[in-house]
Amino acid sequence: MNRNISIIIHCHNEEGSIKSLVSDIEEQFNNINGKYEIIIVDDFSDKLVSNLFEENSSNINLKIIRHNVNLGQSKAILTGV
């Protein structure tokens, strides 16, 4: 069965764990039959989350959206949708 799955991650100052989380998600989803995407919503972190993934810029399953102000988890999830 083919599925299209979107995983939305709210991120605020998570530079220490976000790469590991994305790697774990990719590892699990590489075994499914279907398309998936990981959407990280950077909720105005001190460091740009996009800089952490520069070497993965060819990863078509990863999208990063950045808020210009901290809007909170609920707004970040809505942004990702």
C-alpha positions, -999 to 999 in steps of 0.1 A, spaced: 0 0 0 14 34 -10 12 62 15 22 98 14 33 108 49 43 143 63 60 146 96 60 181 110 85 189 137 84 221 158 120 232 165 131 259 189 168 259 200 171 221 194 204 222 175 218 196 198 192 169 189 174 178 157 199 161 133 197 129 153 159 130 153 158 135 115 183 107 110 162 83 131 130 92 113 147 87 79 161 54 90 126 41 99 109 55 69 134 42 44 117 8 50 82 19 40 66 17 6 55 53 -2 66 89 -1 74 108 30 85 143 39 100 158 70 90 194 76 110 212 103 95 245 114 123 265 130 104 287 155 130 315 156 158 295 171 190 313 181 210 293 155 196 287 120 184 251 118 189 252 80 227 256 86 228 222 104 215 205 73 236 221 46 253 189 37 219 173 32 207 200 9 200 174 -18 176 155 5 143 161 -12 124 146 17 135 174 41 119 209 41 128 236 66 105 266 73 117 294 96 95 318 116 108 354 119 95 355 155 88 328 181 51 318 176 49 286 197 43 250 190 7 252 178 14 279 152 45 260 141 25 229 134 -1 250 115 27 265 95 40 230 86 5 219 74 
